[in-house]
Amino acid sequence: MASVTIYDVAARAGVSIKTVSRVMNKEPNVRPAMRDRVLQAAGELGYSPNLSARSLAGSRSFVIAVFVDAALTIDHWRSERGADYLSRIQLGATLECRQEGYHLLVELIDHEAPQVRQEVAALLAALKPDGVILTPPSSDNAVVLELLASSRTPYVRVGPERPEGLGPRVHMDDVAAAREMTEHLIGLGHQRIGFIVGEPRYGASQARREGYLDAMKARGLPVSDGWVRQGDFTFQSGMAEAKALLALPDRPTAIFASNDDMALGCVAAIAEAGLMTPGDISVAGFDDSPSARFSRPQLTTVRQPVAEMSSVAARLLISQARSSEPAERPQDILLPFELIHRASTAPPPR
């Protein structure tokens, strides 16, 4: 049996091939009645547009690529702790792409490799994406940004910390979020608060450190030597740095880790030392990953709108691909965060 073609759909619906193409590509300015007629004809015939044919018919590939950090993603998979950030990035962008007739491809980028430029150039040549969603640290990587700009590949940066002017970005205020979480701990009565910084290649790591220090300074609370520790966003680093904090003579009564994995490492280190969370030491995290909700105790954390950010990023890129006009200026979209109060924080012991 011959496969159904766009010509068959056009004949069944009594419209032009161009109209069928516009409906299947979900382009604007098609009358609802006309759209319904085409979709009904396509359904009756069992027609499904071929991606290659759609690409050949115009200048679009109908592909959105997402660049994610290879090192951290692989570490999460190997440790069998999952990759919640990547899962939420995929969820938001995939749902948006599916709704708009696009396909999403996730690519792991090794930002530390000397051949990162060649790697990204090869991906762009092979995929020819209509746009790229850049997640940290790609969203702040000068080599990646320059290559995308020079190849005229549209991109949107998710969660970057470098300033405006480097292309569209969708982000949250990491400084304000960390400041509010620190103020929450201070409000509970904590004055000795340790902080574990995330992977230094991520701009958000330093932004969250800044928010913590701002809150401590605003309340006139000193930050003793050794209270700020360098982690790398992994459970293991959170556990190691929490042990270092517990060994201090003036150990903190609360620890704020700049992601949930490190915060859960802190909870494990506290338990290993024969102490209780939050009875002896409170712990707060950042992200609101599933592990934060299912841990014991459940983790107080900052809910980061990751899926929403990737959804907005995909929407911007698809809209730009459909428009014949270049964007007037780079968009800067700020999404809200939320403090989630759970059982891992409480007033300090008396």
Residue pairs with C-beta under 8 A, 6 or more apart in sequence:
4 45
4 46
4 47
5 47
6 17
6 20
6 21
6 24
6 47
6 49
6 53
7 17
8 45
8 47
9 20
9 38
9 41
9 42
9 45
9 47
10 16
10 17
10 19
10 20
12 41
12 44
12 45
13 19
13 20
13 37
13 38
13 40
13 41
14 37
15 34
15 37
15 38
19 30
19 34
19 38
20 38
20 42
21 54
21 57
22 30
23 30
23 34
23 35
23 38
23 39
24 38
24 42
24 49
24 54
24 101
25 49
25 54
25 58
25 60
25 62
25 101
25 322
26 100
26 101
27 322
28 322
41 47
42 48
49 101
51 62
51 103
54 60
54 62
55 61
55 62
55 128
60 130
60 321
61 127
61 128
61 129
61 130
62 101
62 102
62 103
62 130
63 102
63 103
63 104
63 105
63 127
63 128
63 129
63 130
64 93
64 97
64 102
64 103
64 104
64 105
64 129
64 130
64 131
64 132
64 133
64 314
64 317
64 318
65 104
65 105
65 106
65 107
65 123
65 127
65 129
65 131
65 132
65 133
66 89
66 90
66 93
66 104
66 105
66 106
66 107
66 132
66 133
66 135
66 310
67 107
67 109
67 120
67 132
67 133
67 134
67 135
67 138
67 144
68 86
68 89
68 106
68 107
68 108
68 109
68 135
68 138
69 108
69 109
69 111
69 135
69 136
69 137
69 138
70 108
70 109
70 110
70 111
71 110
71 111
71 112
72 199
72 233
72 234
73 83
73 86
73 108
74 108
75 234
76 82
76 83
76 86
76 234
76 261
77 83
79 234
79 235
79 236
81 235
81 261
81 291
82 290
82 291
84 260
84 287
84 289
84 290
84 291
85 135
85 287
85 289
85 306
86 106
88 306
88 307
88 310
89 133
89 135
89 158
89 306
89 307
89 310
90 104
90 106
90 310
91 307
91 310
92 306
92 307
92 308
92 309
92 310
92 311
92 312
92 314
93 104
93 133
93 310
93 311
93 313
93 314
94 104
95 311
96 102
96 310
96 311
96 314
96 315
96 318
97 103
97 104
97 314
97 318
100 314
100 315
100 318
102 130
102 314
102 318
104 314
105 127
105 129
107 123
107 127
109 116
109 119
109 120
109 138
109 144
110 116
110 119
111 137
111 138
111 141
111 144
111 201
113 119
116 141
116 143
116 144
117 143
117 147
120 143
120 144
120 147
120 148
121 147
121 151
124 132
124 147
124 148
124 151
124 153
129 153
130 154
130 317
130 318
130 321
131 153
131 154
131 155
131 156
131 314
131 316
131 317
131 318
131 320
131 321
132 148
132 153
132 154
132 155
132 156
132 317
133 155
133 156
133 158
133 310
133 313
133 314
133 317
134 141
134 144
134 145
134 148
134 155
134 156
134 157
134 158
134 160
135 158
135 159
135 310
136 158
136 159
136 160
136 202
136 203
136 204
137 199
137 201
137 202
137 203
138 144
139 157
139 158
139 159
139 160
139 162
139 169
139 203
140 157
140 160
140 161
140 162
140 202
140 203
145 155
145 166
145 167
148 155
148 167
149 167
154 317
154 320
154 321
155 167
155 168
155 317
156 167
156 168
156 169
156 170
156 313
156 316
156 317
157 166
157 167
157 168
157 169
157 170
157 171
158 169
158 170
158 171
158 309
158 310
158 313
159 170
159 171
159 172
159 174
159 204
159 306
159 309
160 166
160 169
160 171
160 203
161 171
161 174
161 202
161 203
161 204
161 206
161 207
162 203
164 330
164 332
165 330
166 330
167 330
168 313
168 316
168 327
168 330
168 331
168 332
168 333
169 330
169 331
169 332
169 333
170 309
170 310
170 312
170 313
170 316
170 333
170 335
171 309
171 333
171 334
171 335
172 304
172 305
172 309
172 334
172 335
172 336
172 337
173 334
173 337
174 204
174 207
174 208
174 211
175 207
175 208
175 210
175 211
175 214
176 211
176 337
177 208
177 211
177 286
177 302
177 304
177 337
177 339
178 207
178 208
178 209
178 210
178 211
178 212
178 215
178 256
178 258
178 286
178 302
179 211
179 212
179 214
179 215
180 211
180 215
180 302
180 339
181 211
181 212
181 256
181 284
181 286
181 300
181 302
181 339
182 193
182 195
182 211
182 212
182 214
182 215
182 216
182 256
183 215
183 219
184 284
184 300
184 339
184 341
184 345
185 193
185 254
185 256
185 282
185 284
185 345
186 193
186 215
186 216
186 219
186 221
188 254
188 282
188 345
188 346
188 347
188 348
189 347
189 348
190 252
190 253
190 254
190 282
190 347
190 348
191 221
191 253
192 224
192 227
192 250
192 251
192 252
192 253
192 254
193 212
193 216
193 221
193 227
193 252
193 253
193 254
193 255
193 256
194 227
194 228
194 229
194 245
194 251
194 252
194 254
194 255
194 256
195 209
195 212
195 227
195 228
195 229
195 255
195 256
195 257
195 258
196 229
196 230
196 231
196 237
196 238
196 241
196 242
196 255
196 256
196 257
196 258
196 262
196 266
197 205
197 206
197 208
197 209
197 228
197 229
197 230
197 231
197 258
198 204
198 205
198 208
198 231
198 232
198 233
198 258
198 259
198 262
199 205
199 231
199 232
199 233
200 206
200 230
202 233
204 258
205 233
205 258
208 258
208 286
209 228
209 258
212 228
212 256
213 223
213 228
216 222
216 223
224 248
224 250
226 244
226 245
226 248
227 245
227 248
227 252
229 241
229 244
229 245
230 241
231 237
231 238
231 240
231 241
231 257
231 258
231 262
233 258
233 259
233 261
233 262
234 261
234 262
234 265
235 261
235 262
235 264
235 265
235 268
236 265
237 262
237 265
238 257
238 261
238 262
238 263
238 264
238 265
238 266
238 269
239 265
239 266
239 268
239 269
240 265
240 269
241 262
241 265
241 266
242 255
242 265
242 266
242 268
242 269
242 270
243 269
243 272
243 273
245 251
245 252
245 255
246 269
246 270
246 273
246 275
246 281
251 281
252 281
253 281
253 282
253 348
253 349
254 281
254 282
254 283
254 284
254 345
254 348
255 263
255 266
255 281
255 282
255 283
255 284
256 283
256 284
256 285
257 263
257 265
257 266
257 283
257 284
257 285
257 286
258 286
259 285
259 286
259 287
260 285
260 286
260 287
260 288
260 289
260 291
260 292
260 299
260 301
261 289
261 291
262 285
263 283
263 284
263 285
263 286
263 292
263 299
263 301
263 344
264 285
264 291
264 292
264 295
264 299
266 277
266 283
267 277
267 283
267 295
267 297
267 299
267 344
270 276
270 277
270 280
270 281
270 283
271 277
275 281
277 283
277 297
277 344
278 297
278 343
278 344
278 345
278 346
279 346
279 349
280 349
282 300
282 344
282 345
282 346
282 348
283 299
283 300
283 344
283 345
284 299
284 300
284 301
284 344
284 345
285 292
285 299
285 300
285 301
285 302
285 344
286 301
286 302
286 304
287 301
287 302
287 303
287 304
287 306
288 301
288 302
288 303
288 304
288 338
288 340
289 301
291 299
292 298
292 299
292 301
292 340
292 342
293 299
293 342
295 344
297 342
297 343
297 344
298 342
298 343
298 344
299 342
299 344
300 339
300 340
300 341
300 342
300 343
300 344
300 345
301 340
301 342
302 337
302 338
302 339
302 340
303 337
303 338
303 339
303 340
304 337
305 335
305 336
305 337
308 335
309 335
312 333
312 335
316 331
320 327
